[in-house]
Amino acid sequence: MKHILILGAGTAGTLMANKLRKKVSRREWDITIVDENREHYYQPGFLFIPFGIYKKEDVIKSKSKFIPGGVETIFSRVEKILPKENRVILEDNRELKYDFLIIATGTRIAPEETPGLLGELWFKDIFDFYTIEGAVALAERIKAFDGGKIIVNITELPFKCPVAPLEFIFLADSYFKKRGIRDSVELTLVTPLPGAFTKPIATKMLSGLMEKKGIKIVPDFNIAEVDNEGKRIIDYEGKSVEFDLLVTIPTNKGADMIERSGMGDDLNFVPTDKHTLQAIGYDNIFVLGDAANLPTSKAGSVAHFAGDILEANLLSAIKGEPMTAKFDGHANCYIVTSDKKGTLIDFNYDTEPLPGRYPYIIGPFGLLKDTRLNYYGKLFFKWMYWNLLLRGHDLPVTSHMSMCCKKRPQ
Amino acid sequence: MAQKNYAGHTIDVNDEGYFTDSTQWNREVAAAVAKDEGIELTDKHLAILEFLRSRHSSGDALSIRSINKSGIVDVKEFYALFPGAPLKKATKIAGIPKPSSCI
């Protein structure tokens, strides 16, 4: 019997377990998946919790429900990978051997990296919304908020779901309008980027929306520390911005286990071949999802598209054939722009988000257009996530980015 | 492709002024690029440039954070030496590509 071992039962690991179990022979290959938590969170839903649109119970299901029969699940912390020996050591010193390893251990927020962030204001006036705890605690604080300065601060790149800070601030704008106190709330995005987003065409569209909604932006701000007493964040050049409520997107790091295994970069992301998805230096280790250091977004859509490529390449490798599938960095993100509308971006390593339609020439979704249908696309996606994506079914979209319905503006 | 003249050397650059061939770099050229950026190079600057070049040539990704591993300066001093956008400026002066910030 040969072994495929998957570390991490989040979006990437779970969809891979489902895909592979359908494709590899049960007589020759066993598949094992390891995760330390029993709950699967629908992370795109975290965004809606602070505004009372979703509750905690709307985004949690049991991980086991999504692991197919014929895959062994082990709930344990991973101590480390011994990549040269094809072995993984679990917390209780148990040892798992593998022929192929898939690392899908994702990314976590690391607020401890910024001095003062975990100070006395943490979860009083400073919150994240990338954890269920943060999102739920922030909902209470926002309900009680009756005016003042709210800043959304991106600590550093890369971070998961790069459009989420913008969506958060757009939803905050809608939320306070609805409460009738928008005039007494100052909303500011404080970012290390030179603008609202990295790529020029999307930045233009998104900054236009921000301006229209009266949302301020402080660009080129690299946070060095939080002054809890003075309620302000200070950057490396001494610039500071005051807040009454700080919503932080802390430094993102890969799993600590990657560091213990000596396999990570400065932020514990695994150096990965951007086309084959193999861990650099190890032919029988693949990396899927946020754990990889790929130069594309850290997002569920990337794990999904890359999953098709990984499946093809792993099946080739199993047969001893050359790997021919190449990942193009395809990412696709809905961006909520209010509590009624949304926009959509679709891009890859080489092509920035362009206006157009998705996934077909007739749409129904508009790329870089602000429409009601896009908002409902985002809400409907939750159903697709639980019922199709995690279970490894094909979605009605291509894994490589298509230029079919895009147009570069003059 | 554009070319620029620095300290009597012809350098191939891209449209943002970054070297397209890092082997065309030397310390004199670096001093001239730095001058354009409003920076007078010191030994400390040069040590950082060499650190960035060696990290680049070994294929490691460059980030502001990685400066902490240089053993030369910490992030705060890095900002003081290359004010404004330290990594963008330093990589330009070091003759290596601008680090891509992907999102």
Boltz contact constraints between the chains, C-beta under 6 A:
constraints:
  - contact:
      token1: [A, 157]
      token2: [B, 101]
      max_distance: 6.0
  - contact:
      token1: [A, 162]
      token2: [B, 103]
      max_distance: 6.0
  - contact:
      token1: [A, 198]
      token2: [B, 101]
      max_distance: 6.0
  - contact:
      token1: [A, 198]
      token2: [B, 103]
      max_distance: 6.0
  - contact:
      token1: [A, 236]
      token2: [B, 75]
      max_distance: 6.0
  - contact:
      token1: [A, 236]
      token2: [B, 76]
      max_distance: 6.0
  - contact:
      token1: [A, 236]
      token2: [B, 79]
      max_distance: 6.0
  - contact:
      token1: [A, 237]
      token2: [B, 79]
      max_distance: 6.0
  - contact:
      token1: [A, 265]
      token2: [B, 61]
      max_distance: 6.0
  - contact:
      token1: [A, 266]
      token2: [B, 63]
      max_distance: 6.0
  - contact:
      token1: [A, 266]
      token2: [B, 65]
      max_distance: 6.0
  - contact:
      token1: [A, 266]
      token2: [B, 66]
      max_distance: 6.0
  - contact:
      token1: [A, 295]
      token2: [B, 100]
      max_distance: 6.0
  - contact:
      token1: [A, 295]
      token2: [B, 102]
      max_distance: 6.0
  - contact:
      token1: [A, 296]
      token2: [B, 102]
      max_distance: 6.0
